[in-house]
C-alpha cells in the first residue's frame, strides 16, 4: 500500500486514477479547486480532499507536507482545450508543475508521475514510439514537453523516481461533453446527424479504464523510469468511430461526412506504440474501441 497524491482529480483522467488507486487500497489524497465538482464528490468518501489552487505554492507545500506521499501523480493542467491551448496560461503550467515536484521532493516523495500528451510529438502522421522527434506546433504541447524536461532533470538531481506518460486521446463514460466521441454520441442518441470532417484521419483512443490502469501501473513500478507512451497502440478512422456510435445509438440514421474541412494542422495518422510501457510494467490495454464505445453510449442513455 502506498500513499498517493493526485492533482487534477476534478478532471476526467485525474478522477479515474484517484478512484482506481483508492479502490485498490492505497491511501489517496487529491488536490482540487472545487469540492462541489461531481467527480470530486464521488471521490470524497474514499480519498482525502484538499481544496487549493495549484498556483498557490504555500498551500500546495502544506498539503504535500501533511499527506507525506510516496508517489505524486500530476494530472492537473490549465488550458487543455480551445484558444487556451495557445495562451500564456501554458507558461504558468510549467512553473506549477516544477513547484509541485519541488514540494514533493522536500516532503520525501520517492516517485513523480507526470501526465504528458501526444501533443508533445507534433505532427508525424504515422505510428510513433518514444524515440520520435518532439516538434509540438501549439504552446500546449511545447509546455508539456518543457515540463517533462524540467521535472525529469529535477527528479534525477534529487534521486527520486520519474515517469512521464504521453497520453493519447482518452475517452469513456464521464468524458467532457465537448470532445468528439461524447459530442457525436449525444447528438446521434437524439437522432441528429453530427457535422463532421471526412473522417479519414486515423486516431488512437484509449478507454479511461485502461488509462487509469496504465497510470497506476507506472506509478507503482519503481523500475519504470523516463518517458512512456500511454496509448491503445491501435489507430482507427474517425469515420468508423462515428459509424459505430450510429449503429449503437440510432441504427439507420443517415450520416454525412465532409461538412467540416480539415484544419491547417490536422494530423491524419496519430498512433502511439505503447510497447515500452507494457514491457516496463506489464500493463496493456484491454478495451477495444468498438467495445469502449458501448460504454459511452450506455452511460449517456442512462443519464438522459
C-alpha positions in Angstrom: 0.0 0.0 0.0 1.3 3.4 -1.0 0.4 7.0 -0.1 -0.5 8.7 -3.4 -1.1 12.4 -4.0 -3.1 13.2 -7.1 -3.6 16.6 -8.7 -6.4 17.3 -11.2 -8.8 14.9 -9.6 -11.7 17.1 -10.7 -10.8 16.2 -14.3 -11.6 13.2 -16.3 -8.2 11.4 -16.1 -7.2 12.5 -12.6 -10.6 11.4 -11.1 -10.3 8.0 -12.7 -6.7 7.5 -11.4 -7.6 8.6 -7.9 -10.7 6.3 -7.8 -8.7 3.3 -9.0 -5.9 3.9 -6.6 -8.3 4.2 -3.6 -10.3 1.1 -4.7 -7.0 -0.9 -4.8 -6.3 0.0 -1.2 -3.9 2.9 -1.4 -4.1 6.0 0.8 -5.1 8.7 -1.7 -5.0 12.5 -1.2 -6.4 14.6 -4.0 -5.7 18.3 -4.6 -8.7 20.1 -6.3 -10.1 23.6 -6.6 -13.8 22.8 -6.5 -15.1 20.4 -3.8 -18.5 20.5 -5.3 -17.5 19.1 -8.6 -19.4 15.8 -9.3 -16.1 13.9 -9.8 -14.7 15.2 -6.5 -17.9 14.5 -4.6 -17.8 10.9 -5.9 -14.2 10.6 -4.5 -14.8 12.2 -1.2 -15.7 9.0 0.7 -12.5 7.2 -0.4 -9.9 10.0 -0.7 -8.7 12.8 1.5 -9.7 16.0 -0.4 -7.6 19.2 -0.2 -9.0 22.4 -1.6 -6.3 24.6 -3.1 -5.2 26.2 -6.3 -2.0 24.6 -7.7 -0.7 28.1 -8.3 -0.7 28.7 -4.5 2.7 27.4 -3.6 2.3 27.7 0.1 -1.0 25.8 0.1 0.5 23.1 -2.1 3.6 22.7 0.0 1.4 22.4 3.2 -0.9 19.8 1.6 2.0 17.7 0.5 3.9 18.0 3.8 0.8 16.8 5.6 0.0 14.0 3.2 3.6 12.8 3.0 3.0 10.9 -0.2 5.3 8.2 -1.5 4.1 9.0 -5.1 2.8 12.1 -6.7 0.6 11.8 -9.8 0.3 15.1 -11.6 -2.8 15.3 -13.8 -3.8 18.9 -13.4 -3.3 21.2 -16.3 -4.9 24.5 -17.3 -6.0 25.3 -20.8 -6.4 21.9 -22.4 -9.0 23.0 -24.9 -9.9 25.8 -27.3 -7.9 29.0 -27.6 -6.2 28.5 -24.2 -4.0 25.8 -25.8 -2.1 28.6 -27.5 -2.3 31.0 -24.5 0.2 32.1 -21.9 -1.6 30.0 -19.2 0.6 27.2 -20.6 3.7 29.0 -19.2 2.1 29.0 -15.8 1.6 25.3 -16.1 5.3 24.8 -16.4 6.0 26.7 -13.2 3.3 25.0 -11.2 4.5 21.5 -12.3 8.1 22.2 -11.3 6.9 23.7 -8.0 4.8 20.6 -7.3 7.8 18.3 -7.8 9.9 20.5 -5.5 7.3 20.3 -2.8 7.2 16.5 -3.2 11.0 16.2 -3.0 11.0 18.3 0.2 8.3 16.1 1.7 10.2 12.9 0.9 8.3 11.5 -2.1 10.0 8.7 -3.9 8.3 9.0 -7.3 6.8 11.6 -9.5 4.4 10.7 -12.4 3.6 13.4 -14.9 0.7 13.1 -17.3 2.0 14.4 -20.6 0.4 14.5 -24.1 0.6 13.2 -27.6 0.8 16.9 -28.5 4.5 16.8 -27.4 5.3 15.0 -30.6 3.6 17.3 -33.1 2.8 16.0 -36.5 4.2 12.7 -37.7 1.2 11.0 -39.5 2.4 7.5 -38.5 2.8 5.1 -35.6 5.2 6.6 -33.2 7.3 5.4 -30.3 9.1 7.4 -27.7 12.1 7.9 -29.9 10.1 10.1 -32.4 11.1 13.7 -32.7 9.3 16.1 -30.4 8.1 19.1 -32.5 4.9 20.4 -31.0 3.1 23.1 -33.0 1.0 24.5 -30.2 2.1 26.1 -26.9 0.2 23.4 -25.1 2.4 20.7 -26.4 5.5 22.8 -26.0 4.7 23.5 -22.4 4.0 19.8 -21.7 7.4 19.0 -23.3 9.1 21.7 -21.3 7.6 20.5 -18.0 8.8 17.0 -18.9 12.4 18.0 -19.4 12.5 20.2 -16.3 10.9 17.8 -13.9 13.0 14.9 -15.2 16.2 16.9 -14.6 15.0 17.9 -11.1 14.0 14.4 -10.2 17.3 13.0 -11.4 19.2 15.5 -9.3 17.1 14.7 -6.2 17.5 10.9 -6.8 13.7 10.1 -7.0 11.9 8.0 -9.5 10.3 9.7 -12.5 7.9 8.7 -15.3 6.3 10.9 -17.8 3.3 9.4 -19.7 2.4 10.9 -23.1 -1.3 10.2 -23.2 -3.1 9.5 -26.4 -6.8 10.6 -26.5 -8.6 9.1 -23.5 -12.3 8.6 -23.8 -15.1 6.8 -21.9 -18.1 7.5 -19.7 -17.9 10.8 -17.9 -15.7 12.4 -20.5 -16.0 16.2 -21.2 -19.1 16.6 -23.4 -17.4 18.8 -26.0 -14.8 16.3 -27.1 -15.5 14.3 -30.3 -16.8 11.0 -29.0 -19.3 12.2 -26.3 -20.4 15.1 -28.5 -21.1 12.8 -31.5 -22.8 10.2 -29.3 -25.1 12.8 -27.6 -26.2 14.1 -31.0 -26.9 10.7 -32.5 -28.8 9.5 -29.5 -31.4 12.2 -30.2 -31.5 11.3 -33.9 -29.3 14.2 -35.1 -26.6 13.5 -37.6 -23.4 15.3 -36.4 -21.5 17.6 -38.7 -18.1 16.1 -39.2 -15.0 16.1 -41.4 -14.5 13.4 -44.0 -13.4 11.2 -41.0 -10.4 9.7 -42.9 -8.0 10.6 -40.2 -6.8 7.6 -38.1 -6.8 8.2 -34.3 -5.6 6.3 -31.3 -8.2 6.3 -28.5 -7.6 4.8 -25.0 -10.5 3.9 -22.8 -10.5 5.7 -19.4 -10.4 2.3 -17.6 -7.2 1.4 -19.4 -5.9 4.9 -19.0 -6.2 4.8 -15.2 -4.7 1.3 -15.0 -1.7 2.4 -17.1 -1.1 5.5 -14.9 -1.3 3.5 -11.7 0.9 0.7 -13.1 3.6 3.3 -14.0 3.3 4.9 -10.6 3.7 1.6 -8.7 6.6 0.2 -10.8 9.8 1.7 -9.4 11.8 0.5 -12.4 9.5 2.3 -14.8 11.7 5.4 -15.5 11.6 8.0 -18.2 9.1 8.8 -21.0 6.3 6.3 -22.0 3.5 6.4 -24.5 0.1 5.7 -22.8 -2.0 4.6 -25.8 -4.1 1.8 -27.2 -1.5 1.0 -29.8 -4.1 0.9 -32.4 -5.5 3.7 -34.7 -8.9 3.6 -36.3 -10.6 6.1 -38.6 -12.8 8.8 -37.1 -15.4 7.8 -39.7 -15.5 4.2 -38.3 -16.0 5.6 -34.8 -18.9 7.8 -35.8 -20.5 4.8 -37.7 -20.1 2.5 -34.7 -21.7 5.1 -32.5 -24.6 5.4 -35.0 -25.1 1.6 -35.1 -25.3 1.6 -31.3 -27.3 4.7 -30.7 -29.6 5.2 -33.7 -29.3 2.4 -36.3 -30.3 3.5 -39.7 -29.5 7.2 -39.1 -28.1 8.7 -42.3 -24.7 10.2 -41.7 -22.9 12.9 -43.6 -19.2 13.3 -43.8 -17.2 16.3 -45.0 -19.3 19.2 -43.7 -16.3 20.4 -41.7 -12.9 21.0 -43.5 -9.7 19.7 -42.0 -7.8 22.4 -40.2 -4.3 23.5 -41.3 -2.5 21.4 -38.7 -4.8 18.3 -39.0 -2.8 15.1 -38.1 -4.0 12.3 -40.4 -2.5 9.4 -38.5 -1.9 9.5 -34.8 -1.0 6.2 -33.3 1.2 5.5 -30.2 3.4 2.5 -29.8 2.8 1.5 -26.1 5.1 -1.5 -26.0 7.7 0.3 -23.8 5.2 0.8 -21.0 4.0 -2.8 -21.4 7.5 -4.1 -21.1 8.2 -1.9 -18.1 5.1 -2.5 -16.1 3.1 -5.5 -17.5 0.2 -3.2 -18.3 -1.5 -3.5 -21.6 -4.8 -2.0 -23.0 -7.8 -4.4 -22.7 -10.8 -2.5 -24.1 -11.0 -2.2 -27.9 -12.6 1.0 -29.2 -15.6 -1.0 -30.6 -16.4 -2.2 -27.1 -15.5 1.0 -25.3 -18.0 3.0 -27.4 -20.7 0.7 -26.0 -19.9 2.0 -22.5 -20.1 5.6 -23.7 -23.5 5.2 -25.4 -24.9 3.2 -22.5 -23.8 5.9 -20.0 -25.3 8.7 -22.0 -28.6 6.7 -22.3 -28.7 6.3 -18.5 -28.1 10.0 -18.0 -30.7 11.2 -20.4 
